[in-house]
Amino acid sequence: MRRTTAHRTATLAATVLSPLLPALLWAAAPAQAHGAPTTPVSRVYVCSPDGGSPSGSAACRAAVAANGAPFTAWDNLRVANVNGRDRSTIPDGQLCSGGLPAYRGLDLARSDWPSTRLTPGGTLRMTYVSTIPHTGTFEFFLTKPGYDPSRPLTWDDLPERPFAQVKDPALRDGAYRLTAELPADRTGHHVLYTVWRNSSTPDTYYSCSDVVFPAKAATASSPPPTATGAGSPKPPSADASVPAGAAAGTGGGTTPSAVPASGTGTGTGTVSGAPAAATPAGTPVASASGAGSGPSAPMLAGGAAAVLVLIGGTTLVLRLRGR
């Protein structure tokens, strides 16, 4: 009797709770449906436990210390019910944290954050990791020329309007892959500020990605001399490739580097994977055929021809004398 009653009770409970089961599981599960840029890497991701070796950089250690806890929920930096009122909702100096105390370490004014190297006027290729698709618009802002990374980031450091927008992109393989044309008038250390305004939820996501634009290479007034038979001097590289957890697209010299490297705490915006030193102007570049290791083929051929001419001339003279 007891077994029959218990069985009936369990069956009844399962029948009543079954429609509620998805909601109950959702409530018990960890928060999902969020995201952040992994390329160019955002501060919240690179300094998280998933950020790889750059998470041990001086800037990340300082951010975690100021935060009082690690950035485990790197995909949850969001503010509800902003409704486009970013500048009145998010205080100056707190743009990278979205004004959320749980992310306050991201607002530290430092120039040694792990950074991604980009090309002025090139193509931005962003990988924005997410778990569940949402509709909404991504807006990209880049700090103005003359931005000082040693000062807290304020709204005045950003233009009024984004330099690009992407609406309702498709979520593929767990990420949004976004492209945009970068401004051509930036050099040095800047912050790429990404705002994702959801239309399927009341949330707005904020992220800071530290980026570095190299200065344009100076054009020489006259071509440098080169050694005979050698190639031209190698021009300086425009981009530094930095290892990453998320792959960047390819696109000639306009592709951002994959993901950043650890800062060094020197306050100089260090980026690992710096370009190799360019060959100084006027320095000949050795040919790949091993120049200097022996006579070249044209020289050997010319010498052989001269020997044949001498032999032929000597034979003719001897014949004439014999007559």
C-alpha positions in Angstrom: 0.0 0.0 0.0 2.8 2.4 0.9 4.6 1.7 -2.3 1.5 2.2 -4.4 0.8 5.6 -2.6 4.4 6.7 -3.1 4.3 5.7 -6.7 1.1 7.7 -7.3 2.5 10.7 -5.5 5.7 10.7 -7.6 3.6 10.3 -10.8 1.4 13.2 -9.8 4.4 15.4 -9.0 6.0 14.6 -12.3 2.8 15.4 -14.2 2.4 18.7 -12.4 6.0 19.8 -12.7 6.8 18.7 -16.2 5.6 21.9 -17.9 7.7 23.9 -15.4 10.8 21.7 -15.8 12.5 23.9 -18.5 12.1 27.0 -16.4 13.3 25.3 -13.3 16.4 24.0 -15.1 17.1 27.5 -16.5 16.9 29.0 -13.1 19.3 26.4 -11.7 21.7 26.7 -14.5 24.6 29.2 -14.7 23.8 32.5 -16.5 24.2 32.2 -20.2 23.2 34.1 -23.4 25.9 36.7 -22.9 29.2 37.6 -24.6 32.3 39.7 -25.1 34.9 40.3 -27.8 37.8 37.9 -27.9 39.4 39.5 -31.0 40.4 42.3 -30.6 40.5 41.0 -27.1 38.6 42.8 -24.5 39.9 43.6 -21.0 37.3 41.5 -19.3 38.1 38.4 -21.3 41.9 38.7 -21.4 42.1 39.2 -17.7 39.7 36.3 -17.0 40.7 32.8 -16.1 40.1 31.9 -19.7 42.4 34.6 -21.0 45.5 32.5 -21.3 49.0 33.7 -20.5 48.1 37.5 -20.9 45.9 37.1 -17.8 49.0 37.1 -15.7 50.2 40.5 -17.0 50.8 43.4 -14.6 47.7 45.2 -15.8 45.5 42.1 -15.3 46.9 41.4 -11.9 46.2 45.0 -10.9 42.7 44.8 -12.3 41.9 41.6 -10.4 43.3 43.1 -7.2 41.3 46.3 -7.6 38.2 44.2 -8.4 38.6 42.0 -5.3 37.7 38.9 -7.4 38.6 37.3 -10.7 36.6 38.1 -13.8 35.0 34.6 -14.0 31.8 35.9 -15.5 33.6 37.7 -18.3 30.5 37.3 -20.6 28.1 39.0 -18.2 29.1 42.7 -18.4 25.7 44.1 -19.2 23.3 46.8 -17.9 19.5 46.5 -18.2 17.1 49.2 -19.4 19.7 51.6 -20.7 17.5 52.3 -23.8 20.3 54.2 -25.6 21.0 56.5 -22.7 24.6 55.4 -22.3 26.1 58.8 -21.6 23.7 59.5 -18.8 23.7 56.0 -17.4 27.4 55.0 -17.4 29.5 57.5 -15.4 32.8 58.9 -16.8 35.8 56.9 -15.7 33.6 53.7 -15.5 33.0 53.0 -19.2 34.9 49.8 -19.3 33.1 48.4 -16.2 29.7 49.6 -17.4 29.5 51.2 -14.0 29.2 47.8 -12.4 31.1 47.3 -9.1 31.8 43.7 -10.0 34.0 44.9 -12.9 35.5 48.0 -11.5 39.1 46.8 -12.0 38.6 47.2 -15.7 38.5 51.0 -15.3 42.2 51.3 -14.2 44.0 54.0 -16.2 47.0 52.2 -17.6 48.9 52.0 -20.8 50.1 48.4 -20.4 46.9 46.5 -20.9 47.3 43.5 -23.2 46.7 45.0 -26.7 45.9 44.0 -30.3 47.8 45.7 -33.1 45.6 47.1 -35.9 46.3 49.0 -39.1 45.0 52.5 -39.6 42.3 52.5 -42.3 42.4 48.7 -42.4 39.6 46.2 -41.8 38.5 45.5 -38.2 37.6 41.8 -37.9 35.9 41.2 -34.5 35.1 37.9 -33.0 32.4 38.4 -30.4 31.8 35.2 -28.5 28.3 34.5 -27.3 26.2 31.4 -26.3 22.7 32.1 -27.5 21.7 34.2 -30.5 20.2 37.6 -29.9 19.0 40.4 -32.1 20.5 43.8 -31.7 23.0 46.3 -33.0 26.8 46.4 -32.4 28.3 49.9 -32.3 32.0 50.6 -32.6 33.7 53.6 -31.1 37.4 54.5 -31.2 39.0 57.0 -28.9 39.8 60.3 -30.5 43.3 61.2 -31.8 45.5 62.3 -28.9 43.8 59.9 -26.4 45.9 59.5 -23.2 45.7 56.0 -21.8 47.1 57.2 -18.4 43.9 59.0 -17.7 40.4 57.5 -16.9 38.3 56.9 -20.0 35.5 59.4 -20.4 32.7 60.0 -22.9 34.6 63.0 -24.1 37.3 60.7 -25.3 34.9 59.0 -27.7 33.2 60.6 -30.7 29.5 61.3 -30.5 28.7 58.7 -33.2 30.2 55.2 -33.8 32.5 54.8 -36.8 30.6 51.6 -37.7 27.4 49.7 -36.8 26.4 46.1 -37.5 22.7 45.1 -37.0 21.5 41.6 -36.3 24.5 39.5 -37.4 24.2 35.7 -37.4 25.7 33.7 -34.6 27.9 31.0 -36.1 29.9 28.5 -34.1 29.4 30.3 -30.9 30.5 33.8 -32.1 29.4 36.8 -34.0 32.1 37.7 -36.7 31.9 41.4 -37.5 33.8 43.5 -39.9 34.2 47.3 -40.3 36.5 49.8 -41.8 38.8 51.4 -39.3 39.5 55.2 -39.1 42.8 56.1 -40.9 43.9 58.9 -38.6 44.9 57.0 -35.4 48.4 56.1 -34.2 49.6 54.8 -30.9 47.5 53.3 -28.0 43.7 53.6 -28.3 40.5 51.9 -26.9 38.0 50.2 -29.1 34.7 50.6 -27.3 32.0 48.2 -28.3 28.4 48.6 -27.3 25.9 45.8 -28.1 22.3 47.0 -27.8 20.1 43.9 -27.6 16.6 44.2 -29.1 15.5 40.8 -27.9 16.5 41.5 -24.3 16.5 44.7 -22.2 20.3 44.5 -21.9 23.2 46.6 -23.3 26.7 45.1 -23.2 29.9 47.2 -22.9 33.5 46.3 -23.6 36.9 47.9 -23.9 39.5 46.4 -26.2 43.0 48.0 -26.1 44.5 48.4 -29.5 47.7 49.9 -30.9 48.1 51.6 -34.3 51.7 51.8 -35.7 52.8 55.0 -37.2 52.9 55.1 -40.9 56.3 54.2 -42.4 58.2 57.2 -43.7 58.7 57.3 -47.5 62.4 57.6 -48.6 63.2 60.4 -51.1 65.2 58.1 -53.3 65.4 54.3 -53.5 68.2 52.8 -51.4 71.1 51.2 -53.3 71.1 47.5 -53.6 73.9 45.0 -54.3 74.1 43.6 -57.8 71.8 40.6 -58.2 70.3 41.1 -54.7 66.7 41.9 -53.8 65.3 45.2 -52.6 65.5 46.1 -48.9 62.6 44.6 -46.9 60.0 47.3 -45.8 59.0 47.5 -42.2 56.0 45.3 -41.2 52.8 47.1 -40.7 51.2 44.6 -38.3 52.5 42.5 -35.5 50.9 39.1 -35.2 50.1 38.2 -31.6 49.0 34.7 -30.5 45.4 34.3 -29.6 42.7 32.1 -28.4 40.3 33.3 -31.1 41.4 33.4 -34.7 41.4 36.6 -36.7 40.5 36.7 -40.4 43.0 37.3 -43.2 43.1 40.3 -45.3 46.5 41.3 -46.5 48.0 44.1 -44.5 44.7 45.3 -43.1 43.9 42.5 -40.8 44.1 43.0 -37.0 46.4 40.8 -35.2 44.9 37.8 -33.6 45.0 38.4 -29.9 47.3 40.1 -27.6 50.1 39.6 -25.4 50.8 40.3 -21.9 51.7 43.8 -20.8 54.9 44.3 -18.9 53.8 46.9 -16.4 56.2 49.5 -17.8 53.5 51.9 -18.7 54.5 52.0 -22.3 51.7 49.9 -23.9 53.9 46.9 -24.5 52.6 44.5 -27.1 54.3 41.2 -27.6 55.0 40.0 -31.1 56.4 43.4 -32.1 57.5 43.5 -35.8 61.1 42.5 -36.6 63.5 45.3 -37.1 63.4 46.6 -40.6 66.5 46.5 -42.8 68.1 50.0 -42.6 67.8 52.0 -45.7 70.8 51.6 -48.0 71.8 48.2 -46.6 72.1 45.6 -49.4 70.0 42.5 -48.9 71.9 39.2 -49.6 70.4 37.1 -52.3 69.0 33.7 -51.4 71.3 31.9 -53.7 74.2 32.2 -51.3 76.1 35.2 -52.7 79.8 35.3 -51.7 80.2 31.6 -51.5 81.8 31.2 -55.0 81.7 32.5 -58.5 78.3 33.0 -60.1 77.1 31.0 -63.1 77.4 33.9 -65.6 81.0 34.4 -64.5 81.9 30.8 -65.0 80.3 30.7 -68.4 82.2 33.9 -69.5 85.5 32.4 -68.4 84.9 29.2 -70.3 84.1 31.1 -73.5 87.3 33.1 -73.2 89.4 29.9 -72.8 87.8 28.4 -75.9 88.6 31.6 -77.9 92.3 31.5 -76.8 92.6 27.8 -77.7 91.0 28.4 -81.1 93.3 31.3 -81.8 96.5 29.4 -80.9 95.5 26.4 -83.1 95.0 28.7 -86.1 98.4 30.4 -85.6 100.2 27.0 -85.5 98.5 25.9 -88.7 99.5 29.0 -90.6 103.1 28.6 -89.4 103.1 25.0 -90.6 102.2 26.1 -94.1 
